[in-house]
Amino acid sequence: MAKRKYLFYTRSLAGGGGAERVWALLASHFAAEGNDVVLAVDGVGDGTTGLDPAVRVEVLPSGNRAGVAALARLLRDFAPDVALSALSGNATKLALAKLRARNRVPLVISFHGFEEYKTGRLAAAAYYGMPILTKLCSRIVCVSETLKTVMVDRWGAEADKTVRIYNPVPLPATTIDASSLAARAPNIVAVGRLSREKGFDDLVAAFAQVSASGATLTIAGEGPERPALEAQIQQLDLGSKVRLAGYTDPTPLYDAARLCAIPSRTEAFGMVAVEALGAGLPVVATACAGPREILAGDRFGKIVPIGAPRTMAEAIDATLADPGDPGPRIARARQFSSEAGFAAWQKLLDEIAREE
């Protein structure tokens, strides 16, 4: 297979949100396959954790105009076979850079959320300007079937250019079985950025109503909602039972938990759901599009209404009492593994190469 040149562009280096993690994974994978890969980022973020050393990192200058100019130079000088962006604001900047560079590089833009248009002018431009943006792109990738439908029906993405590729999720091997899972302490784990859309305030409110003896809750992640969550935990007198673990590797937390909770208010995919299933854990999640697809409704977990702490508490109590068989959950997670995701992206990039 001919080796190619790929430019991946996103907000920050590995260790940030889900989209940044996916871009670091993809850049590392294609570099390890022998391709020439550049990962361009707006800022360093949380570091290069797990990034293959063969990936060349380009940190763009601050400011949108300077960033677009630098991207345009990168498109001209590096001359990638394909340029790919993650997150909507980055899609806008990459499209502007292509126009400025006046070249014909195929663009692949990916969308990772339903409400990114609320996060800034460039992000909004990608959604509201979709009828123009879609003309400049070879493909538009969405991380769930529901998001794909929304991008086409609501925002005007061209249907024949819009595809669904689930995020690739690394899944460590596990030997957990039903009896050893049921024997664990009633620990609940939740993972994600501490921001309003993740709904951790609802989870804390739900945990206050959990009746299981000895239950604890650990929330891994950082973000702007930490002070409010700390105040809520103190107000509910949960300081001895609820821990905000900060930004950390969640694997040991999954390995010590009996249940994973996902209280999001909006979630287009949900890598945490896959990670938890891959660790054999039962999942209690709100009825967001991504978790619903991953859990296949209630087949591989319990789905509760968004913003309903009482119902979530009841589902948590029921699941702690009977965490079930990890086997089918682990098998389900494999459908969203890194290997499955890499294969889907390779197929897409091969299709684009044949079109050129």
C-alpha positions as CSV (number, residue, x, y, z in Angstrom):
1,M,0.0,0.0,0.0
2,A,1.3,3.4,-1.0
3,K,2.3,5.6,1.9
4,R,0.6,9.0,2.2
5,K,0.9,12.4,3.8
6,Y,-1.8,13.3,6.3
7,L,-2.5,16.5,8.2
8,F,-4.6,16.2,11.3
9,Y,-5.8,19.4,12.9
10,T,-7.6,19.9,16.2
11,R,-7.7,22.1,19.3
12,S,-5.0,20.7,21.5
13,L,-2.7,17.7,22.0
14,A,-3.8,14.4,23.5
15,G,-5.3,14.4,26.9
16,G,-8.0,17.0,26.3
17,G,-11.6,16.1,25.3
18,G,-12.8,13.1,23.3
19,A,-12.1,14.6,19.9
20,E,-8.5,15.5,20.7
21,R,-8.0,11.9,22.0
22,V,-9.4,10.5,18.8
23,W,-7.1,12.7,16.6
24,A,-4.1,11.7,18.6
25,L,-5.0,8.0,18.3
26,L,-5.6,8.4,14.5
27,A,-2.4,10.4,13.9
28,S,-0.4,7.9,15.9
29,H,-1.9,4.9,14.1
30,F,-1.3,6.3,10.6
31,A,2.2,7.4,11.5
32,A,3.0,3.9,12.9
33,E,1.8,2.5,9.5
34,G,4.6,4.4,7.9
35,N,2.7,7.4,6.6
36,D,4.1,11.0,6.9
37,V,1.8,12.6,9.6
38,V,1.6,16.1,11.0
39,L,-0.7,16.9,13.9
40,A,-1.4,20.6,14.0
41,V,-2.9,22.0,17.2
42,D,-4.1,25.4,18.4
43,G,-2.4,24.9,21.8
44,V,-0.5,22.3,23.8
45,G,-3.3,21.4,26.1
46,D,-2.6,18.5,28.4
47,G,0.5,17.1,26.7
48,T,1.4,14.4,24.2
49,T,0.4,11.4,26.3
50,G,0.4,8.3,24.1
51,L,1.3,10.2,20.9
52,D,3.6,8.2,18.5
53,P,7.0,9.8,18.3
54,A,6.8,9.6,14.5
55,V,4.0,12.2,14.5
56,R,5.3,15.7,13.8
57,V,3.5,18.2,16.0
58,E,2.9,21.8,14.8
59,V,1.6,24.3,17.4
60,L,-0.1,27.1,15.5
61,P,0.3,30.7,16.6
62,S,-2.5,32.2,18.8
63,G,-5.3,34.2,17.2
64,N,-7.6,33.0,14.5
65,R,-6.1,35.0,11.6
66,A,-2.6,33.9,12.5
67,G,-3.7,30.3,12.9
68,V,-5.4,30.3,9.5
69,A,-2.4,31.8,7.8
70,A,-0.1,29.2,9.5
71,L,-2.4,26.4,8.4
72,A,-2.4,27.7,4.8
73,R,1.4,27.7,4.8
74,L,1.3,24.1,6.2
75,L,-1.1,23.0,3.4
76,R,1.3,24.5,0.8
77,D,4.6,23.4,2.3
78,F,3.6,19.9,3.6
79,A,1.2,19.3,0.7
80,P,-0.8,16.5,2.4
81,D,-2.8,14.0,0.5
82,V,-5.7,14.6,2.9
83,A,-6.2,17.2,5.6
84,L,-8.5,16.3,8.4
85,S,-10.1,18.4,11.2
86,A,-11.8,17.5,14.5
87,L,-14.2,19.9,16.1
88,S,-16.3,22.5,14.3
89,G,-14.3,25.6,14.9
90,N,-11.2,23.8,13.5
91,A,-13.2,22.8,10.5
92,T,-14.0,26.4,9.7
93,K,-10.3,27.4,10.1
94,L,-9.1,24.5,7.9
95,A,-11.6,25.4,5.2
96,L,-10.5,29.1,5.3
97,A,-6.8,27.9,5.1
98,K,-7.6,25.8,2.0
99,L,-9.1,28.8,0.3
100,R,-6.2,31.0,1.3
101,A,-3.6,28.3,0.1
102,R,-5.5,28.0,-3.2
103,N,-4.9,24.2,-3.4
104,R,-7.1,21.2,-4.0
105,V,-6.2,19.1,-1.0
106,P,-9.2,16.9,0.0
107,L,-10.7,18.0,3.3
108,V,-12.3,15.6,5.8
109,I,-14.1,17.4,8.7
110,S,-15.5,15.6,11.7
111,F,-18.2,16.6,14.0
112,H,-18.3,15.3,17.6
113,G,-21.3,17.1,19.2
114,F,-24.8,18.4,18.6
115,E,-24.3,21.8,20.3
116,E,-20.8,22.8,19.3
117,Y,-22.3,25.8,17.5
118,K,-22.9,27.3,20.9
119,T,-19.2,27.4,21.8
120,G,-18.0,30.3,19.6
121,R,-18.3,32.1,16.3
122,L,-16.0,29.8,14.3
123,A,-17.9,26.8,15.6
124,A,-21.2,28.4,14.7
125,A,-19.9,29.2,11.3
126,A,-19.3,25.5,10.6
127,Y,-22.9,24.7,11.4
128,Y,-24.8,27.7,9.9
129,G,-22.4,27.8,7.0
130,M,-22.7,24.1,6.2
131,P,-24.2,24.6,2.7
132,I,-20.9,26.3,1.8
133,L,-18.6,24.2,3.9
134,T,-19.9,20.9,2.5
135,K,-18.9,22.0,-1.0
136,L,-15.3,22.5,0.1
137,C,-15.1,19.0,1.7
138,S,-14.6,15.5,0.4
139,R,-16.3,13.9,3.4
140,I,-18.0,15.0,6.6
141,V,-17.6,12.4,9.4
142,C,-20.1,12.1,12.3
143,V,-19.5,10.0,15.4
144,S,-23.0,8.6,15.6
145,E,-25.9,7.8,13.3
146,T,-28.1,10.3,15.1
147,L,-25.5,13.1,14.6
148,K,-25.2,12.1,10.9
149,T,-28.9,12.5,10.5
150,V,-28.9,15.9,12.3
151,M,-26.0,17.2,10.2
152,V,-27.8,16.3,7.0
153,D,-31.4,17.1,7.8
154,R,-31.0,20.2,10.0
155,W,-27.7,21.7,8.9
156,G,-27.5,20.9,5.2
157,A,-24.6,18.6,4.9
158,E,-24.6,16.7,1.6
159,A,-25.9,13.3,2.3
160,D,-23.6,11.5,-0.2
161,K,-20.5,13.0,1.5
162,T,-21.6,12.5,5.1
163,V,-20.6,9.2,6.8
164,R,-20.7,7.8,10.3
165,I,-17.5,6.5,11.9
166,Y,-17.6,5.6,15.5
167,N,-14.7,6.8,17.6
168,P,-11.9,4.3,18.0
169,V,-11.6,3.3,21.6
170,P,-8.5,1.5,23.1
171,L,-9.7,-1.4,25.1
172,P,-7.3,-3.2,27.5
173,A,-7.8,-6.9,28.0
174,T,-9.9,-7.9,31.1
175,T,-10.7,-11.2,32.8
176,I,-13.6,-10.0,34.9
177,D,-16.5,-12.4,35.4
178,A,-19.9,-12.1,37.0
179,S,-18.9,-13.4,40.4
180,S,-15.8,-11.3,40.8
181,L,-17.7,-8.2,39.6
182,A,-20.5,-8.8,42.1
183,A,-17.9,-9.2,44.9
184,R,-16.5,-5.7,44.3
185,A,-17.3,-2.9,46.7
186,P,-20.2,-0.8,45.5
187,N,-18.0,1.8,43.9
188,I,-19.5,4.0,41.1
189,V,-17.2,5.6,38.6
190,A,-17.9,8.5,36.2
191,V,-15.5,10.1,33.7
192,G,-15.6,13.3,31.7
193,R,-14.9,17.0,31.5
194,L,-16.4,18.8,34.5
195,S,-18.6,21.0,32.3
196,R,-22.4,21.6,32.4
197,E,-23.3,19.3,29.5
198,K,-21.8,16.3,31.2
199,G,-24.4,16.6,34.0
200,F,-22.3,15.7,36.9
201,D,-24.4,17.9,39.2
202,D,-27.3,15.6,38.4
203,L,-25.2,12.6,39.2
204,V,-24.2,14.0,42.6
205,A,-27.9,14.7,43.3
206,A,-28.7,11.2,42.3
207,F,-26.0,9.7,44.4
208,A,-27.4,11.5,47.4
209,Q,-30.5,9.4,46.9
210,V,-28.7,6.1,46.4
211,S,-29.6,3.6,49.3
212,A,-26.9,0.9,48.7
213,S,-24.9,0.5,51.8
214,G,-21.2,1.6,51.5
215,A,-21.7,3.1,48.0
216,T,-19.0,5.6,46.8
217,L,-18.8,7.8,43.8
218,T,-15.5,8.8,42.0
219,I,-15.7,11.4,39.2
220,A,-12.5,11.6,37.1
221,G,-12.0,14.8,35.0
222,E,-11.3,18.5,35.2
223,G,-13.2,21.5,34.1
224,P,-15.0,24.7,34.9
225,E,-17.7,23.1,37.0
226,R,-15.3,21.8,39.7
227,P,-16.0,24.6,42.2
228,A,-19.8,24.2,41.8
229,L,-19.5,20.4,42.2
230,E,-17.3,20.8,45.3
231,A,-19.9,23.2,46.8
232,Q,-22.7,20.8,46.0
233,I,-20.9,17.8,47.6
234,Q,-20.2,19.8,50.7
235,Q,-23.8,21.0,50.9
236,L,-25.1,17.5,50.6
237,D,-22.6,16.3,53.2
238,L,-21.1,13.7,50.8
239,G,-17.5,14.6,51.3
240,S,-16.7,11.1,52.7
241,K,-18.4,9.3,49.8
242,V,-17.8,11.4,46.7
243,R,-14.3,12.1,45.3
244,L,-13.3,14.4,42.4
245,A,-10.2,12.6,41.2
246,G,-9.1,15.2,38.7
247,Y,-7.6,14.4,35.3
248,T,-6.3,10.8,35.6
249,D,-6.1,7.5,33.8
250,P,-9.6,6.0,34.4
251,T,-8.5,2.4,33.9
252,P,-7.8,1.7,37.6
253,L,-11.1,3.3,38.5
254,Y,-13.0,1.0,36.1
255,D,-11.1,-2.0,37.6
256,A,-12.2,-1.1,41.1
257,A,-15.9,-0.1,40.3
258,R,-19.0,-2.1,40.1
259,L,-20.9,0.4,37.9
260,C,-20.2,3.3,35.6
261,A,-22.7,6.2,35.4
262,I,-23.0,8.6,32.5
263,P,-25.3,11.6,33.4
264,S,-24.7,13.7,30.3
265,R,-27.2,16.3,29.1
266,T,-25.9,15.8,25.5
267,E,-23.5,13.2,24.1
268,A,-23.0,12.5,20.4
269,F,-20.9,9.4,21.1
270,G,-19.5,8.7,24.5
271,M,-16.1,7.0,24.7
272,V,-16.6,6.4,28.4
273,A,-19.6,4.1,27.7
274,V,-17.3,2.0,25.5
275,E,-14.5,2.0,27.9
276,A,-16.8,0.9,30.8
277,L,-18.4,-1.9,28.7
278,G,-14.9,-3.0,27.7
279,A,-14.0,-3.3,31.4
280,G,-17.1,-5.4,31.9
281,L,-19.0,-2.8,33.9
282,P,-22.7,-2.2,33.7
283,V,-23.6,1.3,32.6
284,V,-26.4,3.6,33.8
285,A,-26.7,6.4,31.3
286,T,-29.0,9.2,30.3
287,A,-31.0,9.0,27.1
288,C,-28.4,10.9,24.9
289,A,-28.0,9.8,21.3
290,G,-24.5,8.3,21.7
291,P,-25.0,6.2,24.8
292,R,-28.3,4.9,23.4
293,E,-26.5,3.7,20.3
294,I,-23.6,2.1,22.2
295,L,-25.9,0.4,24.7
296,A,-28.4,-0.6,22.0
297,G,-31.2,0.9,24.1
298,D,-31.4,-1.1,27.4
299,R,-29.7,-4.2,26.0
300,F,-26.3,-3.5,27.4
301,G,-27.1,-1.0,30.2
302,K,-29.9,1.1,31.7
303,I,-31.1,4.2,30.1
304,V,-32.8,6.9,32.2
305,P,-34.2,10.3,31.3
306,I,-31.9,13.3,31.2
307,G,-32.1,15.5,34.3
308,A,-33.9,12.9,36.4
309,P,-31.7,12.3,39.5
310,R,-34.4,10.2,41.3
311,T,-34.7,7.8,38.4
312,M,-31.0,7.6,38.0
313,A,-30.6,6.8,41.7
314,E,-33.1,3.9,41.4
315,A,-31.3,2.5,38.4
316,I,-28.0,2.8,40.2
317,D,-29.4,0.9,43.2
318,A,-30.8,-1.8,41.0
319,T,-27.6,-2.2,39.1
320,L,-25.4,-2.3,42.1
321,A,-27.6,-5.1,43.5
322,D,-27.3,-7.1,40.3
323,P,-24.4,-6.0,38.1
324,G,-24.9,-8.9,35.7
325,D,-22.6,-10.8,33.3
326,P,-19.7,-8.8,31.9
327,G,-19.2,-11.1,28.9
328,P,-21.8,-9.6,26.5
329,R,-20.8,-6.1,27.5
330,I,-17.1,-6.8,26.7
331,A,-18.1,-8.3,23.3
332,R,-20.3,-5.3,22.5
333,A,-17.4,-2.9,23.3
334,R,-15.2,-4.7,20.7
335,Q,-17.5,-3.3,18.0
336,F,-16.1,0.1,18.9
337,S,-12.5,-0.8,19.5
338,S,-9.5,1.0,18.1
339,E,-9.1,-1.7,15.5
340,A,-12.6,-1.3,14.2
341,G,-12.3,2.5,14.1
342,F,-8.9,2.4,12.4
343,A,-10.3,0.0,9.7
344,A,-13.2,2.4,9.1
345,W,-10.9,5.4,8.7
346,Q,-8.5,3.5,6.5
347,K,-11.4,2.5,4.2
348,L,-12.6,6.1,4.0
349,L,-9.1,7.5,3.2
350,D,-8.6,4.8,0.5
351,E,-11.9,5.8,-1.1
352,I,-10.8,9.5,-1.2
353,A,-7.4,8.5,-2.7
354,R,-9.2,6.6,-5.5
355,E,-11.3,9.7,-6.2
356,E,-8.4,11.9,-6.7
